[in-house]
Amino acid sequence: MYDILIQQMRDEVKRLGAQELRTPEEVDAVLPYAKGTTLVVVNSTCGCAAGAARPALAKALQHSVVPDNIVTVFAGQDKEATARAREYFEGQPPSSPSFALMKDGKFVHMIHRYQIEGRTADQVAETLIQAFERFCVKEVKQPA
């Protein structure tokens, strides 16, 4: 039964377009080489992941400005992949659930558990949207 619940939690994020990274090798093959903006979803079994983080992600992805790529690791399940992904989040303590934004393979922004826990899905979605608008907007070249 537990495995079925975990799979549902995984599938919820994958249905939103996230590529699941389950090994350190998969993380290393994607994160440093991803072009544009990449949202890393650190999924979790906790209540704030179910009640706020995953629903907020679904809402935020309806916005007009979204990351170019979405990937996910699952804390507590794919421990090695999660640990490797966290190595890319320079200077950030481990946090799950959480969201990390990367731009051209470099870490730029983190939304920690403390910014998710105790908040509504709408509030967390707004936090994600603000990050998307700050980091995911394409630069428009002006004519010479």
C-alpha positions in Angstrom: 0.0 0.0 0.0 2.8 2.4 0.9 4.5 1.9 -2.5 1.2 2.7 -4.2 0.9 6.0 -2.3 4.5 6.9 -3.1 3.9 6.2 -6.8 0.8 8.5 -6.7 3.0 11.3 -5.2 5.6 10.7 -7.9 3.0 10.6 -10.7 1.3 13.8 -9.5 4.5 15.8 -10.2 5.3 13.9 -13.4 1.9 14.7 -14.8 2.8 18.3 -14.5 5.7 17.7 -16.9 8.5 17.0 -14.5 11.3 14.7 -15.5 12.0 12.3 -12.6 15.7 12.0 -11.6 16.1 8.8 -9.5 19.9 8.4 -9.4 22.9 10.6 -8.9 23.9 9.9 -12.4 20.6 11.1 -13.8 21.0 14.3 -11.7 24.5 14.9 -13.0 23.4 14.3 -16.6 20.7 17.0 -16.4 21.3 19.8 -13.8 24.6 21.2 -14.9 23.7 21.0 -18.6 20.1 22.3 -18.7 19.7 25.4 -20.8 17.5 28.2 -19.7 15.7 27.9 -16.4 15.1 24.6 -14.5 12.8 24.2 -11.6 13.9 21.3 -9.3 11.0 20.0 -7.2 12.2 18.2 -4.1 9.2 16.1 -3.5 8.3 14.6 -0.1 5.7 12.4 1.7 4.9 15.0 4.3 1.6 16.7 4.7 2.8 20.1 3.5 3.9 18.5 0.2 0.5 17.1 -0.3 -1.5 20.0 0.9 0.6 22.9 -0.4 3.7 22.2 -2.4 2.3 19.9 -5.2 -1.0 21.7 -5.5 0.9 25.1 -5.6 3.2 23.7 -8.4 0.1 22.8 -10.5 -1.3 26.3 -10.0 1.9 28.1 -10.6 2.5 26.3 -13.9 -0.7 27.8 -15.2 1.0 31.2 -15.2 2.2 32.8 -18.4 5.9 32.7 -17.2 7.2 29.3 -16.3 10.6 27.6 -16.3 12.0 26.0 -19.4 12.5 22.7 -17.6 11.1 20.9 -14.6 12.8 18.0 -12.8 12.0 16.2 -9.6 13.8 14.2 -6.9 12.1 12.5 -4.1 13.5 13.1 -0.6 13.4 10.0 1.6 12.9 7.7 -1.3 15.6 8.4 -3.8 18.1 9.5 -1.2 21.2 9.5 -3.3 19.6 11.4 -6.1 18.2 14.0 -3.7 21.6 14.3 -2.0 23.3 14.9 -5.3 20.7 17.5 -6.4 21.2 19.4 -3.1 24.9 19.6 -3.9 23.9 21.9 -6.7 22.0 24.2 -4.4 25.0 26.2 -3.2 24.9 27.3 0.4 21.4 26.0 1.0 20.5 23.6 3.9 18.6 20.5 3.0 14.8 21.1 2.9 11.9 19.1 1.7 9.6 19.7 0.2 11.3 22.6 -1.6 11.8 24.2 -4.9 15.1 25.2 -6.4 15.5 27.4 -9.5 18.6 27.0 -11.7 19.6 29.1 -14.7 21.9 27.6 -17.3 23.0 24.9 -14.8 23.7 27.4 -12.0 21.6 27.7 -8.8 19.8 31.0 -8.5 16.9 30.7 -6.0 15.4 28.4 -3.3 12.0 28.1 -1.8 12.4 26.2 1.5 10.0 24.1 3.5 9.5 26.9 6.0 8.1 29.0 3.1 5.7 26.1 2.3 4.6 24.6 5.6 1.6 26.3 7.2 0.7 28.2 4.0 -2.0 27.6 1.5 -1.4 26.2 -1.9 -2.4 29.6 -3.3 0.2 31.4 -1.1 2.9 29.0 -2.2 1.8 29.3 -5.8 2.2 33.0 -5.6 5.7 32.6 -4.1 6.6 30.3 -7.1 5.1 32.8 -9.6 7.2 35.6 -8.1 10.3 33.5 -8.6 9.3 32.6 -12.1 8.8 36.2 -13.0 12.1 37.2 -11.5 14.2 34.4 -13.1 12.4 32.8 -16.0 11.6 35.9 -18.1 13.4 35.7 -21.5 15.6 38.6 -22.3 14.3 40.5 -25.3 17.0 41.9 -27.6 16.4 45.4 -28.7 16.9 46.2 -32.4 20.2 48.0 -33.1 
